[in-house]
């Protein structure tokens, strides 16, 4: 059995579903529909991600919190991974959001990602000192940090998908990439998509900058 999406470029499949186009539905649902051809359950279900407790040298430790606590925890990832830097939102804009959340809600801002992201730039520009966990977690610890937060904010990235899998509310920021295909897969969760609807979208500008 040769299973896949049926379109004009594929003629050798024995079992197929119609390819209605990239972004016609979420990529996860496409793949669920494919495995449904061999008897698997194709109904939407939440993604799962492995977590392990995170404790660092300065005493930050993930732990459950009462839902009515006065200091909300907001995780911000100012990055997009290395595949397409055009997916990134400007660090100046993330800084504005972080400062406003601190002023209006006294939020604890937790910055995550790698040193190749822009989160350190956000830390330098903020008016308040954030909890900076950039480069201090592995993926399982990162998932734990996000799972214990009240909100995650980030652009189109793998970190955003990890956040959606934890069940934490997600605000995802999309530029030129296809949000219909790659929005947060948050079945039963809470996720919002903000998109600029730039004229060139959907595209990835791989190896280029926006405007090239």
Secondary structure, DSSP 8 states (H G I E B T S, - for coil): --EEEESTT----SEEEE---TTSS-HHHHHHHHHHTTT---S-----------B-TT--B-----TT-SS-EEEEE----SS-GGG---HHHHHHHHHHHHHHH--EEEEES-TTSSHHHHHHH-SS--EE-TTS--HHHHHHHHHTSSEEEEESSHHHHHHHHHT--EEEEESSS-HHHHS---TTS-EEEEE---TT-S---TTS-TT-
